[in-house]
């Protein structure tokens, strides 16, 4: 977990699902850390959720979405690596990801 202090708030970077190719035990520990942070951290005001636009959501992504919903925390879904795709592919992938997550295309933010 990495913490960054900004003038008016803190930003906390939690490990992603790939966990840098960590072993099963470490991944379970990371998952517990993320779940605990999302559900028990009263100061947490929102989540910026980074997803690679080149891939549709995985089972882990869908499980994380459920956890976010249960936590009641507002979330901004950011689709990273948009520069790796052409405009048409970006639109197509944004549409597919929105459908998989049950969100509107407008609620997703593609970035490079």
Secondary structure, DSSP 8 states (H G I E B T S, - for coil): -EEEE-SS-EEEE---SSGGG--HHHHHHHHHHHHHHHHH-TT--EEEEEEETTS---HHHHHHHHHHHHHT-EEEEEEE-GGGS-HHHHHHHHHHHHHHHT--GGGEEE--
